[in-house]
Amino acid sequence: MTYADRYPLLHKPAHWSWGSHDVRFGTELPPDELVTNVHAICFAGDDIVLCRDHRDFWLLPGGTRERGEPVDACLRRELLEEAGATPTGPIRWIGAHYATSRDPLPYKEWQPHPHKAWLWCAVDVVLDAQPTNPADGEQILEVRACPLPEALELAATDGVHIPELIALAVELHRG
């Protein structure tokens, strides 16, 4: 049985209206030049780290790469900004959402357009700071390390596919 069979909502092609993107998920990793965003399923012990934003959505931490920023550096910056988290182990890249934008221009002028990718990883972290909440990012109101059942329920507020993404990360990261 394939990942697509076991995680159908995650692999179902979708349209993300918030960004006017047609997306599909795959476990093959994108070339670096397509990666515009980096996000993580963070493990704090056996718990999953989620961030509640000003819209009352529970998010997995991550965000947009800066011009010329290496993927690893983007991930570390975003974890600190959104979750106050520091990686404590190796980063395991688990897949990407491949997107085609319907917008006439890229989100940032240096980003690839219209094709791009959001890279997903799994990583062990320690929550050792408060989110820095930069003015141009999501405004995080709460960071919580949740047992897996709670994390799956809360994460669905950010999309029906997110619980399956977390389940895939648990499978790949924890074995």
C-alpha positions in Angstrom: 0.0 0.0 0.0 1.4 3.4 -1.0 1.6 6.6 1.1 -1.1 8.0 -1.2 -3.4 5.1 -0.4 -2.8 5.5 3.3 -3.0 9.3 3.4 -5.5 10.2 0.7 -6.4 13.7 2.0 -2.8 14.6 2.0 -2.2 13.4 -1.5 -5.4 14.7 -3.0 -4.8 17.6 -5.4 -6.2 20.8 -4.0 -6.6 24.5 -4.5 -5.4 26.8 -1.7 -7.6 29.8 -2.2 -5.7 31.9 0.4 -2.7 32.0 -1.9 -4.4 31.1 -5.2 -2.3 27.9 -5.6 -3.1 24.6 -7.1 -1.1 22.0 -5.0 -0.3 18.4 -4.7 1.8 16.6 -2.1 4.6 14.2 -2.8 7.4 12.5 -0.8 10.0 13.2 -3.5 12.0 16.2 -2.5 11.9 19.3 -4.7 15.0 21.0 -6.1 16.3 23.7 -3.8 15.5 26.5 -6.3 11.7 25.6 -6.1 11.6 25.8 -2.3 9.9 29.0 -1.1 8.6 27.8 2.3 9.9 25.4 4.9 7.6 23.9 7.6 8.1 21.3 10.4 6.3 18.7 12.3 8.1 19.2 15.6 8.4 16.5 18.3 8.9 17.6 21.9 9.4 14.1 23.4 6.3 12.2 22.4 4.3 15.3 21.8 3.7 17.4 18.7 4.3 21.2 18.8 1.5 23.4 17.4 1.2 27.2 17.3 -2.1 29.0 17.6 -2.3 32.2 15.5 -4.4 35.3 15.8 -7.1 33.7 13.6 -7.4 30.8 16.2 -5.9 28.3 13.7 -3.4 25.7 15.1 -0.4 25.7 12.7 2.8 23.7 12.3 5.7 26.1 12.5 7.4 27.3 9.4 7.4 30.0 6.8 8.9 31.8 3.8 12.5 31.7 2.9 14.4 35.0 2.7 16.4 35.9 -0.4 19.4 33.6 -0.6 18.6 31.8 2.7 19.6 28.2 2.9 16.7 25.8 3.7 18.3 24.6 7.0 18.8 28.3 8.1 15.2 29.1 7.2 13.8 26.2 9.2 15.9 27.2 12.3 14.8 30.8 12.0 11.1 30.0 11.5 11.1 27.5 14.4 12.4 30.2 16.7 10.1 32.9 15.3 6.9 30.9 15.5 7.5 28.3 18.3 10.4 29.4 20.3 11.9 26.0 19.4 15.4 24.8 18.8 16.2 21.5 16.9 17.9 18.9 19.1 18.4 16.2 16.5 18.7 15.6 12.8 16.2 17.1 10.4 14.3 14.5 8.4 12.8 15.9 5.1 9.6 14.0 4.5 8.0 15.6 1.4 6.7 18.8 -0.2 3.6 20.5 -1.4 4.2 21.3 -5.1 2.3 24.4 -6.1 1.4 26.3 -9.3 0.3 29.8 -8.6 -2.6 31.4 -10.4 -1.3 34.9 -9.4 0.4 37.0 -12.1 3.4 37.7 -9.9 5.4 35.8 -7.3 4.7 36.5 -3.6 8.3 37.9 -3.3 10.1 39.0 -6.4 13.1 36.6 -6.0 10.8 33.5 -5.7 10.3 31.1 -8.5 7.0 31.6 -10.3 4.5 30.1 -11.1 5.9 26.7 -9.9 7.2 26.4 -6.3 7.3 24.1 -3.3 6.6 24.0 0.4 9.1 21.7 2.0 8.1 19.6 5.1 10.3 18.0 7.7 10.1 16.2 11.0 12.5 17.2 13.8 13.0 16.8 17.5 13.0 20.1 19.3 13.1 21.8 22.7 10.8 24.7 23.5 13.4 27.1 25.0 12.1 30.6 24.1 9.1 32.6 23.4 8.0 33.1 19.7 9.6 36.3 18.4 6.6 37.2 16.3 8.2 39.4 13.7 5.8 42.1 12.3 5.8 40.5 8.8 4.9 37.0 10.0 2.1 35.1 11.6 1.3 36.4 15.0 1.5 33.4 17.4 -0.6 33.6 20.5 0.2 30.2 22.0 2.6 27.3 21.6 1.6 23.9 22.8 3.2 20.5 22.9 0.2 18.1 22.5 -0.2 14.4 22.7 -0.8 13.0 19.2 -4.6 12.6 19.4 -5.0 16.2 20.5 -2.5 17.4 17.9 -4.4 15.6 15.1 -7.7 17.3 16.2 -6.3 20.8 16.7 -4.2 20.7 13.5 -7.3 20.1 11.4 -8.2 23.8 11.9 -5.4 24.6 9.4 -6.6 22.1 6.8 -8.1 18.7 6.5 -4.9 17.3 5.2 -2.7 18.4 8.1 -3.6 15.5 10.5 -2.5 13.0 7.7 0.8 15.0 7.3 1.4 14.7 11.0 0.6 10.9 10.9 3.1 10.5 8.0 5.7 12.4 10.0 5.2 10.2 13.0 5.5 7.1 10.8 8.7 8.3 9.1 10.4 10.1 12.0 9.7 7.6 14.7 9.6 4.5 12.7 
